[in-house]
Amino acid sequence: MNNSLIIGQYVPGTSIVHKLDPRTKITIIFFYVFTVFFANSLPSYGVLVVFALASMLTSRVPIRFIMKGLTPVWFLIIFTFILHLFVTKEGTVIFDVWIFEFYSGGVIQGFAISIRFFLLILVTSLLTLTTTPIEITDAIEDMLRPLNKVKFPVHELALMMSISLRFIPTLMQETDKISRAQASRGVDFRTGPIKDRIKAVVPLLVPLFVSAFKRAEELAMAMEARGYQGGEGRSKLRELKIELRDIMVYLLFACVMAILFLTRTYS
Amino acid sequence: MDITFENVTYIYQPNSPFEHKALDDVSFHIESGSFVAIIGHTGSGKSTLISHLNGLSVPTEGIVSIGDYHLSKEDKPKNMKELRSRVGVVFQYPEHQLFEETVEKDIAFGPANFDVPQDEIKKRIDAIVPAVGLPTSVLERSPFDLSGGQMRRVAIAGVLAVKPDVLVLDEPTAGLDPRGQKEIMEMFYSLHKEQGLTTVLVTHSMEDAVKYADHVIILNKGSKYMEGKPEEVFTQKESLNQVHLDVPEMVRFINSFKERFGEEITFEKQTIKELAQMIKSVVKGAKV
């Protein structure tokens, strides 16, 4: 099983970050991502970093686990940093190696972009780490509700999203099971020439599709048998409710934004 | 082939919040040619255990030995494929692994992967298809057109066609009708006897374990809980109940018989007929 990528993996917990209304989390992250691009001074970056690290610590998701999950992203961050180092020609030359001259602007720019990248990935993965997929789709459905006025099928979209999210682990398990069964019958997925390895995928994909279609049919039947007829007049098991803590967090976030825009340099 | 587990521990997703110890310091020995039943409640580690038998899982700690193949964290055999050709595994709901266009091709898939020559494969298919209770007319059909029970038999034939020395069965009769269950278990048992296979059966059914196994291993929460001959293990009602297992029907009967009549009958894997005979002699001797 591949467990190096954590975006999309939920870690159960009872911290305030877990308990926040998912709409609050999505709204705040939306504005956060937006404002990350407005930061341009050391203090303004400081505010953003403190906010992100503070939410990470309060979520009580093991830090080692988050950092391990970010490994694929490190590469991207380092790559952009190096790119900036070479390409940006602003400020004064700090040092030069062979034919390359490195400018102070490049270093600063590189750091700034890397931090932005890091913060974006950190807060968004924090969202999926502390919010179940069902909560996220519920929140999206609720936030998109105004689109109902223009006949946009919000409920159906949300249902499709939650069904596909729901079946990702099931399909992963199924894949694991089938690949074990075929490996026992002598299929080698890992070694050998590319041609053989591509061929080895057929005994994996065919059963996977067969069972996915069967599952879809069974699900449709079960939903119909229980009288499912779309979102019209349907009540919810989990009502989303804005609590005091959500308001507090909004206020806190507003303060963070205010500080950020105050410390930003305008030129 | 002899199978030995030496202090085997297996951990899923180590060093993550999802870390889960599926096997905890399990040791046992299975002698070549024996029929072993592995029993345990859901989540007791049975499926993890059998995935070690053909190297699908490698122990986090400890050593698994299957014949001359040794599996440990430090030492994985290079000839894993050879090991897999000698240990055949029938997984739970094996019909989910079917994928070929025809039944014949699907059965041939395993042996072809292990480089069995074509004419030999043909010979094996001709022998195996009737043995698993399928008519030869299914060979040309698509496996997806068959009934669930027939699909199961095709999948089993696909494993048997490899001619393994060790046969691992993970609840091979789950979801079949009672008659199909009996037929399939009888088929495995006669194969076991005829070809001198070493058979490992994972099951929920105490009745199957009593009927076929000559050695029983009971797992609970990833550890070995009990081990021994079926007639020793299955008479310990209290210990079994503690791990949510029940004694076989026959033991239950003997226990109530004792309560009602005060006569001891020892459970020694007798058939129903033999038991009836024993009851007869006991009751005849006593005043009823």
Interface residues (C-beta under 8 A of the other chain):
Chain A: M1 N3 V11 V61 P62 R64 F65 K68 E174 K177 I178 R180 A181 Q182 A183 S184 R185 G186 V187 D188 V202 P203 V206 P207 V210 S211
Chain B: Q13 N15 S16 P17 F18 S51 N54 L56 K81 R84 S85 V87 G88 V89 F91 P94 H96 Q97 L98 F99 F109 G110 N113 F114 F144 G158 V159 V162
